[in-house]
Amino acid sequence: MAMFNLMLGLRRLGHEPLLVASEPTNAYSNFFHRLSAAGVKTHFFKASSGLTHWTRLASSLLANLRRYEIDLAHLHLPKEAAFIHGVLRMHGRPVVSTFEGDPFLEILHGASLERGLVVRMGSHCMARADAVVACSRWLAKRLSRTLRVEVSAIPNPIDAERFLSIGEWRDGVKLVVALARLVPVKGIDVLIRAARRVVSEYRETRFVVAGDGPLKQEYTRMIMKYGLRDVFSLAGFSSTPERLLSESYMLVMPSLYEPFGMPAAEAGASMRPVVASNTGGLAEIVVDGENGLLARPGDPADLADKIVWLLENEDAAREMGRRGRRRVLENYMPTSVAERYVETYRRVLANSR
């Protein structure tokens, strides 16, 4: 999504970005239709598995290097970088790379040996780019130590136009929303435990988690065990988070690790306060006491305290939502983030001549 939003921002600034990627799944096809409607050139190749996939990616890149007058390549994912960084260098194209997570930390969370080796190789390829960027100051500092190169920080842009039309919360059911994959690092088990305490004090509160993942059955059992079946819903993947946020009272992000935290910025655009773990890039999006509250990671009691405080203080929650929107307008709009990348592109191009 960060790449999608950056493409929109670059196009709105009058540039001509080209996206080379595998064919989008149905869940994401609407986003790529919007790119085409905005005038962004796209080149999709048929998705496959194993070495065939990477061969097709490299072939597509070569074809487009010949077809278009491409000045610079921008890599976003270590796996892709492992297979195409050399192709770009052989053809004399300067490279900018963006890390949207700590690949070395993420390898520890269940990656296969093969995937781990590819990601590690790709990460070192990305570190050899002409400019290396991370999506938060926290991640930039961490990667600077790990990769031993200079890493600058540029935040991810959000698809703001989907959220800025949402008005303030009005009286009604207080819906607590989480937008997260059902994997351990997102901390949804912590939220379920916190919800047990919250609904004991505020019986009308409802919780909805939008996202899929391998822990769905385990979390469903937890919900049943704690007697939360009627108040806590696992709604599955949603391609329209703006609808949920428009109905919400607040967003909660109980992540144990989060390099950026796009849902927190989307909630800010929607004028919703955020309760988030004090970890990684989240602590840069959510300023404690200004546009939300920060909780100790992995601590359901502290998370419940923060949720309860916002439920009790409606005026403060609304004001935090207003401040959240101001922060988004100042920091995470596609055009303003694209402007920062254009500065990086120009510097790299000047140095490569």
LOVO-874709 format. One record per residue (C-alpha): residue number from 1; residue in three letters; x, y, z. Coordinates in steps of 0.5 Angstrom, whole numbers, always signed. Layout:
N
<NUM; "ALA"; <X; Y; Z>>
...
# end
This chain:
353
<1; "MET"; <+0; +0; +0>>
<2; "ALA"; <+6; +5; +1>>
<3; "MET"; <+8; +4; -6>>
<4; "PHE"; <+1; +5; -9>>
<5; "ASN"; <+0; +11; -5>>
<6; "LEU"; <+7; +14; -7>>
<7; "MET"; <+6; +13; -14>>
<8; "LEU"; <-1; +17; -13>>
<9; "GLY"; <+3; +22; -10>>
<10; "LEU"; <+9; +22; -16>>
<11; "ARG"; <+4; +23; -21>>
<12; "ARG"; <+0; +28; -18>>
<13; "LEU"; <+7; +32; -18>>
<14; "GLY"; <+7; +31; -25>>
<15; "HIS"; <+12; +26; -25>>
<16; "GLU"; <+11; +19; -29>>
<17; "PRO"; <+12; +13; -25>>
<18; "LEU"; <+12; +6; -28>>
<19; "LEU"; <+10; +0; -23>>
<20; "VAL"; <+13; -7; -25>>
<21; "ALA"; <+10; -12; -21>>
<22; "SER"; <+6; -19; -21>>
<23; "GLU"; <-1; -19; -23>>
<24; "PRO"; <-5; -16; -17>>
<25; "THR"; <-10; -21; -13>>
<26; "ASN"; <-18; -19; -13>>
<27; "ALA"; <-17; -16; -6>>
<28; "TYR"; <-12; -11; -9>>
<29; "SER"; <-15; -10; -16>>
<30; "ASN"; <-19; -4; -15>>
<31; "PHE"; <-13; +0; -12>>
<32; "PHE"; <-9; -2; -19>>
<33; "HIS"; <-15; +1; -23>>
<34; "ARG"; <-14; +7; -19>>
<35; "LEU"; <-7; +8; -21>>
<36; "SER"; <-9; +7; -28>>
<37; "ALA"; <-14; +12; -28>>
<38; "ALA"; <-9; +17; -25>>
<39; "GLY"; <-5; +16; -31>>
<40; "VAL"; <+0; +11; -27>>
<41; "LYS"; <+4; +7; -32>>
<42; "THR"; <+3; -1; -30>>
<43; "HIS"; <+7; -7; -32>>
<44; "PHE"; <+4; -14; -29>>
<45; "PHE"; <+7; -20; -31>>
<46; "LYS"; <+4; -27; -29>>
<47; "ALA"; <+5; -29; -22>>
<48; "SER"; <+8; -36; -21>>
<49; "SER"; <+13; -39; -16>>
<50; "GLY"; <+20; -41; -15>>
<51; "LEU"; <+25; -39; -20>>
<52; "THR"; <+20; -38; -25>>
<53; "HIS"; <+17; -32; -21>>
<54; "TRP"; <+24; -28; -21>>
<55; "THR"; <+26; -30; -28>>
<56; "ARG"; <+19; -26; -30>>
<57; "LEU"; <+20; -20; -26>>
<58; "ALA"; <+28; -19; -28>>
<59; "SER"; <+25; -20; -36>>
<60; "SER"; <+19; -15; -35>>
<61; "LEU"; <+24; -10; -32>>
<62; "LEU"; <+29; -11; -38>>
<63; "ALA"; <+23; -10; -43>>
<64; "ASN"; <+21; -4; -39>>
<65; "LEU"; <+28; -1; -39>>
<66; "ARG"; <+28; -2; -46>>
<67; "ARG"; <+21; +1; -47>>
<68; "TYR"; <+22; +7; -43>>
<69; "GLU"; <+27; +12; -41>>
<70; "ILE"; <+27; +10; -34>>
<71; "ASP"; <+32; +15; -30>>
<72; "LEU"; <+32; +11; -23>>
<73; "ALA"; <+29; +5; -20>>
<74; "HIS"; <+26; +5; -13>>
<75; "LEU"; <+26; -2; -10>>
<76; "HIS"; <+21; -4; -4>>
<77; "LEU"; <+22; -11; -2>>
<78; "PRO"; <+29; -15; +0>>
<79; "LYS"; <+26; -21; -4>>
<80; "GLU"; <+26; -17; -11>>
<81; "ALA"; <+32; -14; -10>>
<82; "ALA"; <+36; -20; -9>>
<83; "PHE"; <+34; -22; -16>>
<84; "ILE"; <+34; -15; -20>>
<85; "HIS"; <+39; -11; -16>>
<86; "GLY"; <+45; -14; -21>>
<87; "VAL"; <+40; -13; -27>>
<88; "LEU"; <+39; -5; -25>>
<89; "ARG"; <+47; -4; -24>>
<90; "MET"; <+49; -8; -31>>
<91; "HIS"; <+44; -3; -34>>
<92; "GLY"; <+47; +3; -31>>
<93; "ARG"; <+41; +5; -27>>
<94; "PRO"; <+42; +9; -20>>
<95; "VAL"; <+38; +5; -15>>
<96; "VAL"; <+34; +8; -9>>
<97; "SER"; <+31; +3; -4>>
<98; "THR"; <+26; +3; +2>>
<99; "PHE"; <+25; -2; +8>>
<100; "GLU"; <+18; -2; +10>>
<101; "GLY"; <+21; -7; +16>>
<102; "ASP"; <+27; -10; +19>>
<103; "PRO"; <+28; -16; +15>>
<104; "PHE"; <+33; -19; +20>>
<105; "LEU"; <+28; -19; +26>>
<106; "GLU"; <+22; -21; +21>>
<107; "ILE"; <+27; -27; +19>>
<108; "LEU"; <+26; -30; +26>>
<109; "HIS"; <+19; -30; +26>>
<110; "GLY"; <+18; -37; +22>>
<111; "ALA"; <+21; -36; +16>>
<112; "SER"; <+24; -42; +12>>
<113; "LEU"; <+31; -43; +11>>
<114; "GLU"; <+30; -41; +4>>
<115; "ARG"; <+26; -35; +5>>
<116; "GLY"; <+31; -33; +10>>
<117; "LEU"; <+37; -33; +6>>
<118; "VAL"; <+34; -30; +0>>
<119; "VAL"; <+31; -24; +4>>
<120; "ARG"; <+38; -23; +8>>
<121; "MET"; <+42; -23; +1>>
<122; "GLY"; <+36; -18; -2>>
<123; "SER"; <+37; -14; +4>>
<124; "HIS"; <+45; -13; +3>>
<125; "CYS"; <+43; -11; -4>>
<126; "MET"; <+38; -6; -2>>
<127; "ALA"; <+44; -3; +3>>
<128; "ARG"; <+48; -2; -3>>
<129; "ALA"; <+43; +2; -7>>
<130; "ASP"; <+45; +10; -8>>
<131; "ALA"; <+40; +12; -3>>
<132; "VAL"; <+37; +8; +3>>
<133; "VAL"; <+31; +10; +6>>
<134; "ALA"; <+27; +7; +12>>
<135; "CYS"; <+19; +8; +13>>
<136; "SER"; <+21; +11; +21>>
<137; "ARG"; <+26; +14; +25>>
<138; "TRP"; <+26; +8; +29>>
<139; "LEU"; <+27; +3; +23>>
<140; "ALA"; <+33; +8; +20>>
<141; "LYS"; <+37; +8; +26>>
<142; "ARG"; <+36; +0; +27>>
<143; "LEU"; <+38; -1; +20>>
<144; "SER"; <+44; +4; +20>>
<145; "ARG"; <+47; -1; +26>>
<146; "THR"; <+45; -7; +22>>
<147; "LEU"; <+47; -6; +15>>
<148; "ARG"; <+53; -1; +17>>
<149; "VAL"; <+50; +4; +12>>
<150; "GLU"; <+47; +11; +12>>
<151; "VAL"; <+39; +10; +12>>
<152; "SER"; <+35; +16; +12>>
<153; "ALA"; <+28; +16; +14>>
<154; "ILE"; <+21; +18; +10>>
<155; "PRO"; <+15; +16; +13>>
<156; "ASN"; <+10; +12; +9>>
<157; "PRO"; <+4; +16; +5>>
<158; "ILE"; <-3; +14; +6>>
<159; "ASP"; <-9; +14; +2>>
<160; "ALA"; <-12; +20; +5>>
<161; "GLU"; <-17; +21; +0>>
<162; "ARG"; <-21; +15; +3>>
<163; "PHE"; <-21; +18; +10>>
<164; "LEU"; <-21; +25; +10>>
<165; "SER"; <-29; +25; +9>>
<166; "ILE"; <-30; +22; +15>>
<167; "GLY"; <-33; +26; +20>>
<168; "GLU"; <-32; +26; +28>>
<169; "TRP"; <-35; +20; +32>>
<170; "ARG"; <-43; +22; +34>>
<171; "ASP"; <-46; +19; +40>>
<172; "GLY"; <-48; +11; +39>>
<173; "VAL"; <-44; +5; +40>>
<174; "LYS"; <-37; +5; +42>>
<175; "LEU"; <-34; +1; +37>>
<176; "VAL"; <-26; -1; +38>>
<177; "VAL"; <-23; -3; +32>>
<178; "ALA"; <-16; -6; +30>>
<179; "LEU"; <-14; -7; +23>>
<180; "ALA"; <-9; -13; +23>>
<181; "ARG"; <-6; -19; +21>>
<182; "LEU"; <-8; -25; +25>>
<183; "VAL"; <+0; -26; +27>>
<184; "PRO"; <+3; -26; +33>>
<185; "VAL"; <+7; -20; +33>>
<186; "LYS"; <+0; -16; +32>>
<187; "GLY"; <-2; -17; +39>>
<188; "ILE"; <-9; -19; +38>>
<189; "ASP"; <-9; -24; +44>>
<190; "VAL"; <-7; -18; +48>>
<191; "LEU"; <-13; -14; +46>>
<192; "ILE"; <-17; -20; +47>>
<193; "ARG"; <-15; -20; +54>>
<194; "ALA"; <-16; -13; +55>>
<195; "ALA"; <-23; -13; +52>>
<196; "ARG"; <-25; -18; +58>>
<197; "ARG"; <-23; -12; +63>>
<198; "VAL"; <-26; -7; +58>>
<199; "VAL"; <-33; -10; +57>>
<200; "SER"; <-34; -12; +65>>
<201; "GLU"; <-34; -4; +66>>
<202; "TYR"; <-37; -2; +59>>
<203; "ARG"; <-42; -7; +57>>
<204; "GLU"; <-44; -3; +51>>
<205; "THR"; <-37; -3; +48>>
<206; "ARG"; <-36; -7; +42>>
<207; "PHE"; <-29; -10; +39>>
<208; "VAL"; <-28; -11; +31>>
<209; "VAL"; <-21; -14; +28>>
<210; "ALA"; <-21; -14; +21>>
<211; "GLY"; <-16; -18; +18>>
<212; "ASP"; <-14; -26; +17>>
<213; "GLY"; <-8; -30; +19>>
<214; "PRO"; <-6; -37; +21>>
<215; "LEU"; <-8; -35; +29>>
<216; "LYS"; <-16; -34; +27>>
<217; "GLN"; <-18; -41; +30>>
<218; "GLU"; <-14; -40; +36>>
<219; "TYR"; <-16; -33; +37>>
<220; "THR"; <-23; -35; +36>>
<221; "ARG"; <-22; -40; +42>>
<222; "MET"; <-20; -35; +46>>
<223; "ILE"; <-26; -30; +45>>
<224; "MET"; <-30; -36; +47>>
<225; "LYS"; <-26; -38; +53>>
<226; "TYR"; <-27; -31; +56>>
<227; "GLY"; <-34; -30; +54>>
<228; "LEU"; <-33; -25; +49>>
<229; "ARG"; <-37; -28; +43>>
<230; "ASP"; <-43; -23; +43>>
<231; "VAL"; <-38; -17; +43>>
<232; "PHE"; <-31; -19; +40>>
<233; "SER"; <-31; -20; +32>>
<234; "LEU"; <-26; -23; +28>>
<235; "ALA"; <-29; -20; +21>>
<236; "GLY"; <-24; -22; +16>>
<237; "PHE"; <-20; -18; +11>>
<238; "SER"; <-23; -12; +9>>
<239; "SER"; <-21; -8; +3>>
<240; "THR"; <-25; -2; +5>>
<241; "PRO"; <-22; +0; +12>>
<242; "GLU"; <-25; +7; +12>>
<243; "ARG"; <-32; +4; +13>>
<244; "LEU"; <-30; +1; +19>>
<245; "LEU"; <-26; +7; +22>>
<246; "SER"; <-32; +11; +20>>
<247; "GLU"; <-37; +7; +25>>
<248; "SER"; <-31; +7; +30>>
<249; "TYR"; <-30; +10; +37>>
<250; "MET"; <-22; +9; +37>>
<251; "LEU"; <-17; +5; +33>>
<252; "VAL"; <-13; +0; +37>>
<253; "MET"; <-6; -3; +35>>
<254; "PRO"; <-3; -7; +40>>
<255; "SER"; <+3; -9; +36>>
<256; "LEU"; <+9; -12; +39>>
<257; "TYR"; <+13; -10; +33>>
<258; "GLU"; <+11; -5; +28>>
<259; "PRO"; <+16; -1; +24>>
<260; "PHE"; <+11; +4; +22>>
<261; "GLY"; <+4; +3; +23>>
<262; "MET"; <-1; +5; +17>>
<263; "PRO"; <-7; +4; +21>>
<264; "ALA"; <-5; +9; +26>>
<265; "ALA"; <-4; +14; +21>>
<266; "GLU"; <-11; +12; +17>>
<267; "ALA"; <-15; +13; +24>>
<268; "GLY"; <-12; +20; +25>>
<269; "ALA"; <-14; +22; +18>>
<270; "SER"; <-21; +19; +20>>
<271; "MET"; <-21; +24; +26>>
<272; "ARG"; <-20; +18; +31>>
<273; "PRO"; <-16; +17; +37>>
<274; "VAL"; <-11; +11; +37>>
<275; "VAL"; <-9; +7; +43>>
<276; "ALA"; <-2; +4; +41>>
<277; "SER"; <+4; +0; +43>>
<278; "ASN"; <+10; +4; +45>>
<279; "THR"; <+14; +1; +40>>
<280; "GLY"; <+18; +2; +33>>
<281; "GLY"; <+15; +7; +29>>
<282; "LEU"; <+8; +7; +32>>
<283; "ALA"; <+11; +12; +37>>
<284; "GLU"; <+12; +17; +32>>
<285; "ILE"; <+5; +17; +29>>
<286; "VAL"; <+2; +17; +36>>
<287; "VAL"; <+4; +22; +40>>
<288; "ASP"; <+2; +20; +47>>
<289; "GLY"; <-3; +25; +50>>
<290; "GLU"; <-4; +29; +44>>
<291; "ASN"; <-7; +24; +38>>
<292; "GLY"; <-8; +18; +42>>
<293; "LEU"; <-5; +14; +48>>
<294; "LEU"; <+1; +9; +48>>
<295; "ALA"; <+1; +3; +52>>
<296; "ARG"; <+6; -2; +54>>
<297; "PRO"; <+7; -8; +49>>
<298; "GLY"; <+4; -14; +51>>
<299; "ASP"; <+1; -11; +57>>
<300; "PRO"; <-7; -13; +57>>
<301; "ALA"; <-8; -9; +63>>
<302; "ASP"; <-4; -3; +61>>
<303; "LEU"; <-8; -3; +54>>
<304; "ALA"; <-15; -4; +58>>
<305; "ASP"; <-13; +2; +62>>
<306; "LYS"; <-12; +7; +56>>
<307; "ILE"; <-18; +4; +52>>
<308; "VAL"; <-22; +5; +58>>
<309; "TRP"; <-19; +12; +59>>
<310; "LEU"; <-22; +14; +52>>
<311; "LEU"; <-28; +11; +53>>
<312; "GLU"; <-29; +15; +59>>
<313; "ASN"; <-27; +22; +56>>
<314; "GLU"; <-31; +23; +50>>
<315; "ASP"; <-29; +30; +49>>
<316; "ALA"; <-21; +29; +50>>
<317; "ALA"; <-22; +23; +45>>
<318; "ARG"; <-25; +28; +40>>
<319; "GLU"; <-20; +33; +41>>
<320; "MET"; <-15; +27; +40>>
<321; "GLY"; <-18; +25; +33>>
<322; "ARG"; <-18; +33; +31>>
<323; "ARG"; <-10; +33; +32>>
<324; "GLY"; <-9; +26; +29>>
<325; "ARG"; <-12; +29; +23>>
<326; "ARG"; <-8; +35; +23>>
<327; "ARG"; <-1; +31; +24>>
<328; "VAL"; <-3; +27; +18>>
<329; "LEU"; <-4; +33; +14>>
<330; "GLU"; <+3; +35; +16>>
<331; "ASN"; <+6; +29; +15>>
<332; "TYR"; <+3; +23; +11>>
<333; "MET"; <+0; +26; +5>>
<334; "PRO"; <+2; +22; -2>>
<335; "THR"; <+4; +29; -5>>
<336; "SER"; <+8; +31; +1>>
<337; "VAL"; <+12; +25; +2>>
<338; "ALA"; <+13; +24; -6>>
<339; "GLU"; <+16; +31; -5>>
<340; "ARG"; <+21; +28; +0>>
<341; "TYR"; <+23; +22; -5>>
<342; "VAL"; <+23; +27; -11>>
<343; "GLU"; <+29; +31; -7>>
<344; "THR"; <+32; +24; -6>>
<345; "TYR"; <+32; +22; -13>>
<346; "ARG"; <+35; +28; -15>>
<347; "ARG"; <+40; +28; -11>>
<348; "VAL"; <+42; +21; -13>>
<349; "LEU"; <+41; +23; -20>>
<350; "ALA"; <+46; +28; -19>>
<351; "ASN"; <+51; +24; -16>>
<352; "SER"; <+51; +19; -21>>
<353; "ARG"; <+53; +23; -27>>
# end
